[in-house]
């Protein structure tokens, strides 16, 4: 597999990275640094069978568009940790062969500021264990859209990305740990109804925008959540459209989403050594005992056990 990077500011400046087919072999790491007129590009890779993890730091001194090409199937999961990273044109070249010989990725990436990005690249062999072959071509178009991690503070997604970045276990143990975290990321991506569902009947683009606004309001008011009536009023939706539309778009009820968000936030805060009473207050539980009961229902363990299990 080859990955090729070309900066628009210097078409002759190319970085071509070669990898073994299907990233075969033992756990390997590589650091590549190049300097161009737009700034500095630092690319740190770790790979093992069917998986490549890339941590990229762009130190920008001028406008930059970088074209990224891959000569083989690659399922990408990109997470913007800092700065702005936008795919202006991301596509798979027109297919002229059977699905087993998938065409390559060709994406223009716009860099507007100093940026840090974590990218996970998976081979067809890896992804086909979880996604039916006939669905791969459709889903991969959606898989390449980068996720801004600042939109997922205090969530399980944020926690998994941090775990990958901070992994420092020796040898085989590190590989097992990273693969488990990548499986979690893939499961979150594949379970996101907003990626795979068509626009539900009875909803237009404005309704969907208002439903996303409702989701944001819930996240911003986790400690003192709005009632359904208040949420409907703030978003300009009627009660029926709010409840039915939210479930259709996000795969959960309003209060189901609030519960999930509270528990995921609590889990991360507990891992940061916050006390049970502190966490209960932060996520909006006046009674720590009620929080403990809710947490046990969600994770089948007590809040006090979190650090013992993840240590």
Secondary structure per residue as TSV (DSSP state, phi and psi in degrees):
chain	resnum	aa	ss	phi	psi
A	1	X	-	360.0	137.4
A	2	X	E	-119.4	136.1
A	3	X	E	-114.1	128.9
A	4	X	E	-122.0	130.0
A	5	X	E	-117.3	130.0
A	6	X	E	-132.3	126.5
A	7	X	E	-86.2	136.7
A	8	X	T	-68.1	-21.7
A	9	X	T	-77.3	-14.5
A	10	X	E	-154.4	89.9
A	11	X	E	-63.8	-19.2
A	12	X	E	-85.0	-12.9
A	13	X	E	-87.4	102.4
A	14	X	E	-120.9	146.4
A	15	X	E	-121.4	113.2
A	16	X	E	-113.2	120.8
A	17	X	E	-108.3	124.2
A	18	X	E	-102.3	136.9
A	19	X	-	-127.8	154.7
A	20	X	-	-62.6	151.6
A	21	X	G	-54.8	131.3
A	22	X	G	57.3	24.5
A	23	X	G	51.7	38.3
A	24	X	-	-64.7	157.7
A	25	X	S	107.4	-174.5
A	26	X	S	-74.8	171.2
A	27	X	-	-57.7	125.1
A	28	X	E	-131.2	153.9
A	29	X	E	-135.7	152.6
A	30	X	E	-156.0	140.8
A	31	X	E	-120.9	129.9
A	32	X	E	-127.1	133.2
A	33	X	E	-129.6	129.6
A	34	X	E	-132.2	153.1
A	35	X	E	-121.1	133.8
A	36	X	E	-132.9	-178.2
A	37	X	T	-64.9	-24.8
A	38	X	T	-87.3	-12.9
A	39	X	E	145.9	-147.4
A	40	X	E	-122.5	143.2
A	41	X	E	-124.4	115.4
A	42	X	E	-116.3	121.3
A	43	X	E	-126.0	110.7
A	44	X	E	-110.7	123.9
A	45	X	E	-119.0	147.5
A	46	X	E	-133.4	134.1
A	47	X	E	-145.4	155.0
A	48	X	E	-152.3	179.9
A	49	X	T	-44.1	115.4
A	50	X	T	74.4	3.5
A	51	X	E	-138.7	136.2
A	52	X	E	-132.7	130.4
A	53	X	E	-113.5	124.4
A	54	X	E	-121.3	128.2
A	55	X	E	-113.2	115.5
A	56	X	E	-116.4	132.6
A	57	X	E	-120.0	119.2
A	58	X	E	-103.5	116.7
A	59	X	E	-102.9	106.2
A	60	X	E	-97.5	136.0
A	61	X	S	-117.9	-8.0
A	62	X	S	-160.1	172.5
A	63	X	-	-56.9	144.7
A	64	X	E	-149.8	132.7
A	65	X	E	-124.7	127.0
A	66	X	E	-116.4	128.9
A	67	X	E	-92.0	127.8
A	68	X	E	-115.0	127.4
A	69	X	E	-127.7	143.1
A	70	X	E	-130.3	133.2
A	71	X	S	-87.8	9.2
A	72	X	S	-145.7	168.5
A	73	X	-	-54.4	131.6
A	74	X	-	-146.5	120.9
A	75	X	E	-91.2	113.4
A	76	X	E	-103.4	139.9
A	77	X	E	-126.3	109.6
A	78	X	E	-112.8	137.3
A	79	X	E	-128.9	116.7
A	80	X	E	-82.4	114.6
A	81	X	E	-89.4	-29.1
A	82	X	E	-159.2	144.6
A	83	X	S	84.3	-159.8
A	84	X	-	-124.4	129.5
A	85	X	E	-141.5	108.0
A	86	X	E	-126.5	131.4
A	87	X	E	-88.1	109.0
A	88	X	E	-77.4	-40.0
A	89	X	E	-144.4	105.8
A	90	X	E	-121.3	123.4
A	91	X	E	-152.9	161.9
A	92	X	E	-103.2	130.6
A	93	X	-	-61.3	151.3
A	94	X	-	-52.5	130.2
A	95	X	-	-80.1	130.2
A	96	X	-	-127.8	15.9
A	97	X	S	-143.4	168.0
A	98	X	-	-58.0	160.9
A	99	X	G	-59.7	-28.4
A	100	X	G	-65.3	-20.0
A	101	X	G	-113.2	65.0
A	102	X	-	-65.5	142.2
A	103	X	-	-70.4	173.8
A	104	X	-	-95.6	171.1
A	105	X	E	-88.6	140.7
A	106	X	E	-138.9	105.8
A	107	X	E	-131.9	136.5
A	108	X	E	-97.0	122.8
A	109	X	E	-111.1	124.5
A	110	X	E	-94.3	127.5
A	111	X	E	-112.9	114.2
A	112	X	-	-103.2	-11.1
A	113	X	S	-161.6	175.4
A	114	X	S	-56.0	129.1
A	115	X	E	-138.8	142.4
A	116	X	E	-124.9	132.0
A	117	X	E	-136.4	136.2
A	118	X	E	-106.9	127.7
A	119	X	E	-127.4	134.0
A	120	X	E	-111.9	124.8
A	121	X	E	-112.4	124.7
A	122	X	E	-117.8	142.4
A	123	X	-	-80.3	166.7
A	124	X	H	-58.2	-40.6
A	125	X	H	-58.1	-39.9
A	126	X	H	-69.3	-51.7
A	127	X	H	-70.2	-33.3
A	128	X	T	-66.6	-13.1
A	129	X	T	-70.4	-20.8
A	130	X	T	-122.0	-17.5
A	131	X	S	-123.6	130.5
A	132	X	-	-60.5	142.3
A	133	X	H	-52.5	-41.3
A	134	X	H	-71.5	-12.9
A	135	X	H	-100.1	-11.6
A	136	X	H	-59.8	-44.7
A	137	X	H	-62.7	-37.9
A	138	X	H	-72.2	-44.2
A	139	X	H	-73.0	-29.4
A	140	X	H	-66.1	-28.3
A	141	X	H	-60.2	-36.9
A	142	X	H	-82.1	-25.8
A	143	X	H	-68.3	-24.0
A	144	X	T	-81.9	-8.1
A	145	X	S	-69.1	123.2
A	146	X	-	-70.6	149.1
A	147	X	E	-105.7	126.3
A	148	X	E	-82.1	111.3
A	149	X	G	-66.6	-20.4
A	150	X	G	-67.1	-18.8
A	151	X	G	-82.9	-1.9
A	152	X	G	-129.4	36.9
A	153	X	T	-61.6	143.9
A	154	X	T	57.2	34.8
A	155	X	S	-119.0	167.7
A	156	X	H	-62.5	-36.9
A	157	X	H	-58.2	-47.7
A	158	X	H	-58.7	-43.5
A	159	X	H	-63.0	-42.1
A	160	X	H	-64.6	-43.3
A	161	X	H	-61.0	-42.2
A	162	X	H	-62.4	-40.9
A	163	X	H	-60.4	-40.7
A	164	X	H	-66.2	-44.1
A	165	X	H	-64.7	-34.0
A	166	X	H	-97.4	4.1
A	167	X	-	-61.6	126.7
A	168	X	-	-140.2	22.1
A	169	X	-	-68.2	154.2
A	170	X	-	-76.7	143.1
A	171	X	H	42.3	-123.6
A	172	X	H	-60.7	-35.0
A	173	X	H	-62.2	-40.9
A	174	X	H	-64.8	-40.8
A	175	X	H	-60.9	-45.9
A	176	X	H	-62.0	-42.6
A	177	X	H	-62.5	-47.5
A	178	X	H	-64.2	-41.4
A	179	X	H	-63.5	-37.2
A	180	X	H	-65.2	-38.5
A	181	X	H	-70.7	-36.4
A	182	X	H	-65.9	-37.9
A	183	X	H	-62.5	-37.9
A	184	X	H	-63.8	-44.4
A	185	X	H	-61.1	-43.6
A	186	X	H	-64.0	-39.3
A	187	X	H	-65.6	-38.8
A	188	X	H	-64.4	-43.2
A	189	X	H	-64.1	-44.4
A	190	X	H	-73.0	-23.5
A	191	X	H	-89.2	-4.0
A	192	X	-	-74.3	104.6
A	193	X	H	-61.4	-28.8
A	194	X	H	-63.9	-22.7
A	195	X	H	-79.6	-34.3
A	196	X	H	-108.1	-16.1
A	197	X	-	-92.9	145.0
A	198	X	-	-72.6	164.4
A	199	X	-	-60.7	122.2
A	200	X	-	-60.2	149.9
A	201	X	T	-62.5	142.2
A	202	X	T	88.6	-1.9
A	203	X	-	-119.0	135.9
A	204	X	-	-108.5	-178.3
A	205	X	H	-61.7	-37.6
A	206	X	H	-65.8	-40.9
A	207	X	H	-60.0	-44.3
A	208	X	H	-64.8	-39.6
A	209	X	H	-62.4	-39.2
A	210	X	H	-70.2	-33.4
A	211	X	H	-67.3	-38.1
A	212	X	H	-66.3	-35.4
A	213	X	H	-64.0	-40.9
A	214	X	H	-60.3	-42.8
A	215	X	H	-61.3	-41.8
A	216	X	H	-65.1	-41.3
A	217	X	H	-61.6	-40.8
A	218	X	H	-60.3	-46.0
A	219	X	H	-65.0	-35.6
A	220	X	H	-79.8	-15.3
A	221	X	T	-123.8	38.4
A	222	X	S	-61.9	-35.9
A	223	X	T	-72.2	-34.9
A	224	X	T	-135.1	78.1
A	225	X	-	-67.9	152.7
A	226	X	-	-74.4	153.7
A	227	X	-	-75.1	165.8
A	228	X	H	-59.9	-39.7
A	229	X	H	-63.6	-44.4
A	230	X	H	-66.9	-40.3
A	231	X	H	-64.4	-41.4
A	232	X	H	-62.8	-41.1
A	233	X	H	-65.6	-41.7
A	234	X	H	-69.5	-27.5
A	235	X	H	-100.3	-8.6
A	236	X	T	77.3	19.0
A	237	X	-	-103.6	150.3
A	238	X	-	-80.0	164.4
A	239	X	H	-58.6	-42.5
A	240	X	H	-64.6	-47.5
A	241	X	H	-66.6	-34.6
A	242	X	H	-63.3	-49.2
A	243	X	H	-69.7	-49.4
A	244	X	H	-70.5	-41.7
A	245	X	H	-67.5	-40.5
A	246	X	H	-61.3	-44.7
A	247	X	H	-64.2	-40.5
A	248	X	H	-67.9	-39.8
A	249	X	H	-80.3	-42.9
A	250	X	H	-107.7	-1.7
A	251	X	S	70.4	19.9
A	252	X	S	-155.2	157.3
A	253	X	-	-75.8	167.5
A	254	X	H	-57.4	-49.3
A	255	X	H	-78.1	-25.2
A	256	X	H	-65.7	-41.5
A	257	X	H	-65.2	-42.3
A	258	X	H	-59.7	-43.9
A	259	X	H	-62.0	-46.8
A	260	X	H	-61.4	-43.4
A	261	X	H	-63.7	-42.9
A	262	X	H	-62.7	-43.6
A	263	X	H	-70.2	-40.4
A	264	X	H	-64.4	-40.7
A	265	X	H	-63.9	-43.3
A	266	X	H	-60.4	-42.9
A	267	X	H	-58.1	-46.2
A	268	X	H	-68.1	-37.7
A	269	X	H	-67.0	-38.0
A	270	X	H	-65.4	-37.0
A	271	X	H	-66.5	-24.7
A	272	X	T	-88.6	16.2
A	273	X	T	69.8	24.8
A	274	X	-	-72.8	148.2
A	275	X	-	-75.7	162.5
A	276	X	H	-60.7	-43.1
A	277	X	H	-66.1	-39.0
A	278	X	H	-62.5	-47.0
A	279	X	H	-62.8	-44.2
A	280	X	H	-56.3	-43.6
A	281	X	H	-68.1	-42.0
A	282	X	H	-61.8	-39.3
A	283	X	T	-93.9	2.5
A	284	X	T	102.0	17.4
A	285	X	-	-100.1	117.8
A	286	X	S	-72.4	-28.8
A	287	X	S	-111.1	115.2
A	288	X	H	-58.7	-29.2
A	289	X	H	-68.2	-37.9
A	290	X	H	-65.9	-38.4
A	291	X	H	-63.6	-45.0
A	292	X	H	-59.3	-42.3
A	293	X	H	-64.5	-41.1
A	294	X	H	-67.3	-41.6
A	295	X	H	-63.9	-42.2
A	296	X	H	-64.6	-36.0
A	297	X	H	-64.7	-37.9
A	298	X	H	-77.3	-44.2
A	299	X	H	-112.4	-2.7
A	300	X	S	58.6	35.2
A	301	X	S	-158.2	162.8
A	302	X	-	-81.2	151.2
A	303	X	G	-55.9	-34.4
A	304	X	G	-67.6	-13.1
A	305	X	G	-92.4	-7.4
A	306	X	H	-58.3	-54.3
A	307	X	H	-69.0	-25.4
A	308	X	H	-69.0	-36.1
A	309	X	H	-80.1	-37.8
A	310	X	H	-90.7	-4.5
A	311	X	-	-65.9	360.0
